[in-house]
């Protein structure tokens, strides 16, 4: 189920990331103010407000205890992810690829940043942690093999009388290959540690950008109400 969820979310995420670039091919200046555009905009706004339920539930113990009896926290997290990413996709359709209003541009940018940071938190960070854990185990084994191979090379000749003889070139080659494997694993783990440090900041980015996004969303809705919606016949 988790693999299926990951595939669905990543697929929609890829569509979302590339869909905003559609303004190179298509621009509909009046779509956002049309009846259909308003339906997409309102639907997207509602779906993007629903993720706040998970935030309130997670931060409020009394609310968490009551709601967890009916719906698990994991289910709320799935709702948080699905509604957020689908809501963002509907909001992107609502724009009609018209990016001329500074408020609309800022709202779209922060919306995409919220989605990206959320995907990093949910999928990329655990993946990097798991990969690093596996590679640390491989590194431990590889270092043991390297020490053993190096010990056979340095073992005195009289200690090899009862052992099968192998060419010195083969022993040296084996040590070299093991040393290269250890070096590759150490480099890969160092890269994963760098990614882990960067990804650990994604939670802060996600929270800060989310606050900015909802503030801009309120301003966008307020301006739409103030200036009125442009309905097409």
C-alpha positions as CSV (number, residue, x, y, z in Angstrom):
1,X,0.0,0.0,0.0
2,X,2.9,2.3,0.8
3,X,4.5,1.7,-2.5
4,X,1.2,2.4,-4.3
5,X,0.7,5.6,-2.3
6,X,4.2,6.7,-3.1
7,X,3.7,6.0,-6.8
8,X,0.4,8.0,-6.9
9,X,1.7,10.9,-5.0
10,X,5.0,11.1,-6.9
11,X,3.1,10.9,-10.3
12,X,0.8,13.7,-9.4
13,X,3.7,15.7,-8.0
14,X,5.6,15.3,-11.3
15,X,2.5,16.5,-13.2
16,X,2.2,19.5,-10.8
17,X,5.9,20.5,-11.1
18,X,5.8,20.5,-14.9
19,X,2.2,21.8,-15.3
20,X,3.1,25.3,-14.1
21,X,5.5,25.6,-17.1
22,X,2.5,25.4,-19.4
23,X,2.4,29.2,-19.7
24,X,5.1,28.7,-22.4
25,X,2.4,27.0,-24.5
26,X,-0.9,28.3,-23.2
27,X,-2.3,31.4,-21.4
28,X,-5.9,32.1,-20.7
29,X,-6.2,35.5,-19.1
30,X,-9.9,35.3,-18.4
31,X,-10.2,31.7,-17.2
32,X,-9.5,32.4,-13.5
33,X,-12.4,34.8,-13.3
34,X,-14.8,32.6,-15.3
35,X,-17.4,30.3,-13.7
36,X,-15.4,27.1,-14.4
37,X,-12.2,28.8,-13.2
38,X,-13.9,29.8,-10.0
39,X,-15.0,26.2,-9.4
40,X,-11.4,25.0,-9.8
41,X,-10.1,27.8,-7.5
42,X,-12.7,27.3,-4.8
43,X,-12.2,23.5,-4.9
44,X,-8.4,23.9,-4.8
45,X,-8.6,26.3,-1.8
46,X,-10.9,24.0,0.1
47,X,-8.7,21.0,-0.5
48,X,-5.6,23.0,0.6
49,X,-7.3,24.1,3.8
50,X,-8.1,20.5,4.8
51,X,-4.5,19.7,5.5
52,X,-4.7,22.1,8.4
53,X,-6.8,19.4,10.2
54,X,-3.7,17.1,10.4
55,X,-1.7,20.0,11.8
56,X,-4.2,20.9,14.5
57,X,-4.7,17.2,15.4
58,X,-1.0,16.6,15.7
59,X,-0.4,19.7,17.8
60,X,-3.5,19.4,20.1
61,X,-3.3,16.4,22.4
62,X,-6.9,16.5,23.4
63,X,-8.0,16.6,19.8
64,X,-5.6,13.9,18.8
65,X,-6.9,11.5,21.5
66,X,-10.6,12.0,20.4
67,X,-10.1,11.8,16.7
68,X,-7.5,9.0,16.8
69,X,-10.2,6.7,18.2
70,X,-12.1,7.0,14.8
71,X,-9.3,7.7,12.3
72,X,-5.6,6.9,12.8
73,X,-2.9,9.6,12.6
74,X,-1.4,7.8,9.6
75,X,-4.8,8.1,7.8
76,X,-4.9,11.8,8.6
77,X,-1.4,12.2,7.3
78,X,-2.5,10.5,4.0
79,X,-5.4,12.9,3.8
80,X,-3.0,15.7,4.5
81,X,-0.8,14.7,1.6
82,X,-3.5,13.8,-1.0
83,X,-5.7,16.9,-0.4
84,X,-2.7,19.2,-0.4
85,X,-1.3,18.0,-3.7
86,X,-4.6,17.6,-5.5
87,X,-5.7,21.0,-4.2
88,X,-2.5,22.5,-5.6
89,X,-3.1,20.9,-8.9
90,X,-6.6,22.3,-9.1
91,X,-5.3,25.8,-8.1
92,X,-2.8,25.6,-10.9
93,X,-5.5,24.9,-13.4
94,X,-7.4,27.9,-11.9
95,X,-4.6,30.2,-12.8
96,X,-5.1,29.6,-16.5
97,X,-1.3,30.0,-16.7
98,X,-1.7,33.8,-16.3
99,X,1.2,35.0,-14.0
100,X,1.0,38.8,-14.1
101,X,-0.4,39.6,-10.7
102,X,2.4,39.8,-8.0
103,X,0.0,38.3,-5.4
104,X,-0.9,35.4,-7.7
105,X,2.8,34.8,-8.6
106,X,3.8,34.7,-4.9
107,X,0.9,32.5,-4.1
108,X,1.7,30.0,-6.8
109,X,5.4,30.0,-5.9
110,X,4.8,29.4,-2.2
111,X,2.2,26.7,-3.0
112,X,4.8,24.8,-5.1
113,X,7.4,25.2,-2.4
114,X,4.9,23.8,0.2
115,X,4.3,20.7,-2.0
116,X,8.0,20.2,-2.7
117,X,9.1,20.5,0.9
118,X,6.2,18.2,1.9
119,X,7.3,15.5,-0.6
120,X,10.9,15.8,0.7
121,X,9.7,15.3,4.3
122,X,7.4,12.4,3.5
123,X,9.4,10.3,1.0
124,X,12.9,11.5,0.3
125,X,14.1,11.9,3.9
126,X,13.1,8.4,5.0
127,X,14.6,7.0,1.7
128,X,17.9,8.7,2.3
129,X,18.0,7.5,6.0
130,X,17.3,3.9,5.0
131,X,19.8,4.0,2.2
132,X,22.5,5.4,4.6
133,X,21.7,2.7,7.2
134,X,22.1,-0.1,4.6
135,X,25.3,1.4,3.3
136,X,26.8,1.7,6.8
137,X,26.2,-2.0,7.2
138,X,27.8,-2.7,3.9
139,X,30.8,-0.5,4.8
140,X,31.3,-2.4,8.0
141,X,31.4,-5.7,6.1
142,X,33.6,-4.3,3.4
143,X,36.1,-3.0,5.9
144,X,36.2,-6.4,7.6
145,X,36.9,-8.1,4.2
146,X,39.6,-5.5,3.5
147,X,41.3,-6.0,6.8
148,X,41.2,-9.8,6.3
149,X,42.6,-9.6,2.8
150,X,45.3,-7.2,3.8
151,X,46.2,-9.5,6.7
152,X,46.7,-12.4,4.3
153,X,49.0,-10.3,2.2
154,X,51.2,-9.2,5.1
155,X,51.2,-12.6,6.8
156,X,54.7,-14.1,7.1
157,X,55.7,-16.8,4.6
158,X,56.0,-19.5,7.3
159,X,52.4,-18.8,8.3
160,X,51.2,-19.7,4.8
161,X,52.6,-23.3,4.7
162,X,49.3,-24.9,5.5
163,X,47.3,-22.5,3.3
164,X,46.5,-22.7,-0.4
165,X,49.1,-20.6,-2.3
166,X,47.7,-17.8,-4.4
167,X,49.7,-15.4,-6.7
168,X,50.8,-12.2,-5.1
169,X,49.4,-10.3,-8.0
170,X,45.9,-11.7,-7.3
171,X,46.2,-10.9,-3.6
172,X,47.2,-7.3,-4.3
173,X,44.4,-7.0,-6.9
174,X,41.9,-8.2,-4.4
175,X,43.0,-5.7,-1.8
176,X,42.9,-2.9,-4.3
177,X,39.3,-3.8,-5.4
178,X,38.2,-4.0,-1.8
179,X,39.9,-0.7,-1.0
180,X,38.1,1.0,-3.9
181,X,34.8,-0.5,-2.8
182,X,35.3,0.9,0.7
183,X,36.2,4.3,-0.7
184,X,33.1,4.3,-2.9
185,X,30.9,3.4,0.0
186,X,32.5,6.1,2.2
187,X,31.9,8.7,-0.5
188,X,28.3,7.6,-1.0
189,X,27.7,7.8,2.8
190,X,29.2,11.2,2.9
191,X,26.8,12.4,0.1
192,X,23.9,10.9,2.0
193,X,24.9,12.7,5.2
194,X,25.0,15.9,3.3
195,X,21.5,15.3,1.9
196,X,20.3,14.3,5.3
197,X,21.5,17.6,6.8
198,X,19.7,19.5,4.0
199,X,16.6,17.5,4.2
200,X,16.5,18.0,8.0
201,X,15.8,21.6,7.4
202,X,12.9,20.9,5.1
203,X,10.5,20.7,8.1
204,X,11.4,24.3,9.0
205,X,11.0,25.4,5.4
206,X,7.7,23.5,5.1
207,X,6.3,25.3,8.2
208,X,7.5,28.8,7.2
209,X,6.4,28.5,3.6
210,X,3.1,27.1,4.7
211,X,2.4,30.0,6.9
212,X,3.3,32.4,4.1
213,X,1.1,30.4,1.7
214,X,-2.0,30.6,3.9
215,X,-1.5,34.3,4.5
216,X,-1.2,34.9,0.7
217,X,-4.3,32.6,0.2
218,X,-6.3,34.7,2.6
219,X,-5.2,37.9,0.7
220,X,-6.0,36.3,-2.6
221,X,-9.5,35.3,-1.5
222,X,-10.1,38.7,0.1
223,X,-9.0,40.5,-3.1
224,X,-11.3,38.3,-5.2
225,X,-14.3,39.2,-3.0
226,X,-13.4,42.9,-2.9
227,X,-12.9,43.4,-6.6
228,X,-15.6,40.9,-7.6
229,X,-15.4,37.8,-9.8
230,X,-15.5,38.2,-13.6
231,X,-18.1,35.8,-14.8
232,X,-18.2,35.0,-18.5
233,X,-21.6,34.6,-20.2
